[in-house]
Amino acid sequence: MSSDPTASPGSDESWRGKVGRLADEEFAAFLAEDHIARLACLDDEGWPYVVPCWHEWDGSSFWVVPRGRAAWGRYLAKEPRCALTVDEAGTQRKVIAQCRAHLAEEPNTGGAWVPIAERMSLRYLGENGPRYLEPTLGQPRWLFRLEPVRIQTWQGQDWARRYK
């Protein structure tokens, strides 16, 4: 409740949290947490295809590691325009990025995707991450670098000025 005795009842706005764009350090910290991304790409018929996936942010690009038979790996290889969102409930932090996918590796075993997948498994599953990943290291995976063309961020319970 507001400490201002002249404030009207219900005028405490603290429930909105910090409102506005994420600062650079908030952005990096948020993307280092274990939030699942939603990746949007175009399927073979030109329809939007959205898939939840693990991601890694390296400070300038997102990395994703589709399984070898994952349809979205083929879609990204064919049409590099894609979008990615990472968001959460509560404080409503979110990152929305339009990206260009760069194929780093076609499906393989033992490639550059392995250390990225190892870091992701620890971030998303904690100490059990390696127990999940190690039995599947013989399964081929793609590796894509998603280069952001445009990034938007937001946090808090309010509308951006442009909508008001």
C-alpha positions as CSV (number, residue, x, y, z in Angstrom):
1,M,0.0,0.0,0.0
2,S,1.2,3.5,-0.7
3,S,2.9,5.4,2.1
4,D,1.4,8.7,0.8
5,P,-1.7,9.5,3.1
6,T,-3.2,11.6,0.3
7,A,-3.0,8.8,-2.3
8,S,-6.3,7.2,-3.4
9,P,-6.9,3.6,-2.3
10,G,-5.5,1.1,-4.8
11,S,-2.9,3.6,-6.2
12,D,0.1,1.4,-5.3
13,E,1.6,0.4,-8.7
14,S,4.3,-1.8,-7.3
15,W,2.5,-4.9,-8.7
16,R,3.5,-3.7,-12.2
17,G,7.1,-4.4,-11.5
18,K,9.9,-2.7,-13.4
19,V,8.3,-1.6,-16.7
20,G,10.1,-1.0,-20.0
21,R,12.9,-2.4,-22.1
22,L,15.5,-4.7,-20.6
23,A,18.8,-3.1,-20.0
24,D,21.8,-4.9,-21.7
25,E,22.8,-6.7,-18.5
26,E,19.2,-7.7,-17.8
27,F,18.8,-9.0,-21.3
28,A,22.0,-11.2,-21.1
29,A,21.0,-12.4,-17.6
30,F,17.5,-13.3,-18.7
31,L,18.7,-15.2,-21.8
32,A,21.1,-17.2,-19.5
33,E,18.2,-18.5,-17.5
34,D,16.3,-21.7,-18.4
35,H,13.4,-20.3,-20.4
36,I,12.3,-22.3,-23.4
37,A,12.3,-20.4,-26.7
38,R,9.6,-20.6,-29.3
39,L,11.1,-20.7,-32.8
40,A,8.9,-19.7,-35.8
41,C,9.9,-20.7,-39.3
42,L,8.1,-21.5,-42.5
43,D,7.3,-25.0,-43.5
44,D,7.6,-26.5,-47.0
45,E,4.2,-25.0,-48.0
46,G,4.9,-21.6,-46.6
47,W,2.9,-21.9,-43.4
48,P,4.2,-20.7,-40.1
49,Y,5.7,-23.5,-38.0
50,V,6.4,-22.9,-34.3
51,V,8.4,-25.2,-32.1
52,P,9.6,-24.9,-28.5
53,C,13.3,-25.4,-28.2
54,W,16.4,-25.0,-26.1
55,H,18.6,-22.1,-27.1
56,E,21.9,-20.5,-26.2
57,W,22.7,-16.8,-26.5
58,D,26.4,-16.0,-27.1
59,G,26.2,-12.3,-26.8
60,S,25.4,-11.6,-30.5
61,S,23.5,-14.7,-31.8
62,F,21.2,-17.5,-30.7
63,W,22.2,-21.1,-31.2
64,V,19.8,-24.0,-31.7
65,V,20.4,-27.7,-32.1
66,P,17.6,-29.5,-33.9
67,R,17.6,-33.3,-34.0
68,G,18.6,-34.7,-37.4
69,R,15.1,-35.7,-38.3
70,A,13.4,-32.6,-36.9
71,A,11.3,-30.9,-39.6
72,W,12.3,-27.5,-38.4
73,G,16.0,-28.2,-39.2
74,R,15.0,-28.7,-42.8
75,Y,12.8,-25.6,-42.8
76,L,15.6,-23.4,-41.5
77,A,18.0,-24.8,-44.0
78,K,15.6,-24.0,-46.8
79,E,14.3,-20.6,-45.7
80,P,16.6,-18.7,-43.2
81,R,14.0,-16.1,-42.2
82,C,12.7,-17.0,-38.7
83,A,11.7,-15.5,-35.4
84,L,12.3,-16.5,-31.8
85,T,10.6,-15.5,-28.6
86,V,11.8,-16.2,-25.0
87,D,9.4,-15.1,-22.3
88,E,8.1,-15.8,-18.9
89,A,5.0,-15.3,-16.7
90,G,5.1,-13.1,-13.6
91,T,7.4,-10.2,-14.4
92,Q,6.5,-10.6,-18.1
93,R,10.1,-10.4,-19.3
94,K,10.3,-11.2,-23.0
95,V,12.7,-11.1,-25.9
96,I,11.3,-11.1,-29.4
97,A,13.8,-11.5,-32.3
98,Q,13.6,-11.7,-36.0
99,C,16.6,-13.6,-37.2
100,R,18.4,-15.1,-40.2
101,A,19.4,-18.7,-39.7
102,H,22.9,-19.7,-40.7
103,L,23.5,-23.4,-41.1
104,A,26.6,-24.1,-39.2
105,E,26.4,-27.9,-39.5
106,E,24.2,-30.4,-41.3
107,P,23.1,-33.4,-39.2
108,N,26.2,-35.2,-37.8
109,T,27.5,-36.8,-34.6
110,G,30.4,-35.4,-32.7
111,G,30.3,-32.0,-34.3
112,A,30.5,-28.4,-32.9
113,W,26.9,-28.8,-31.7
114,V,28.1,-31.2,-28.9
115,P,29.6,-28.6,-26.4
116,I,26.6,-26.3,-27.1
117,A,24.2,-29.1,-26.3
118,E,26.2,-30.0,-23.2
119,R,25.9,-26.4,-21.9
120,M,22.2,-26.4,-22.7
121,S,21.5,-29.7,-21.0
122,L,23.1,-28.3,-17.8
123,R,21.2,-25.0,-18.0
124,Y,17.8,-26.6,-18.7
125,L,18.1,-29.8,-16.6
126,G,20.7,-29.0,-14.0
127,E,22.9,-31.8,-12.7
128,N,20.8,-34.4,-14.6
129,G,21.5,-32.7,-18.0
130,P,24.4,-35.0,-18.9
131,R,22.4,-38.1,-17.9
132,Y,19.8,-36.9,-20.5
133,L,22.2,-35.9,-23.3
134,E,25.0,-38.6,-23.1
135,P,22.9,-41.6,-24.3
136,T,21.8,-39.6,-27.4
137,L,25.2,-38.2,-28.5
138,G,25.2,-40.9,-31.3
139,Q,22.1,-39.3,-32.8
140,P,22.8,-36.7,-35.5
141,R,21.9,-33.1,-34.9
142,W,21.9,-29.9,-36.9
143,L,23.5,-26.7,-35.7
144,F,22.2,-23.3,-36.6
145,R,23.3,-19.8,-35.6
146,L,20.3,-17.4,-35.5
147,E,21.6,-13.9,-36.3
148,P,19.2,-11.3,-35.0
149,V,18.1,-8.7,-37.5
150,R,15.8,-7.0,-35.0
151,I,15.4,-7.5,-31.3
152,Q,12.7,-6.2,-29.0
153,T,12.6,-6.6,-25.2
154,W,10.0,-5.8,-22.5
155,Q,9.3,-6.3,-18.8
156,G,6.5,-5.4,-16.4
157,Q,2.8,-5.1,-16.4
158,D,2.1,-2.1,-18.6
159,W,1.7,-1.0,-22.2
160,A,4.6,0.5,-24.1
161,R,4.1,4.2,-24.9
162,R,3.5,3.5,-28.6
163,Y,0.3,1.7,-27.8
164,K,-1.2,4.3,-25.6
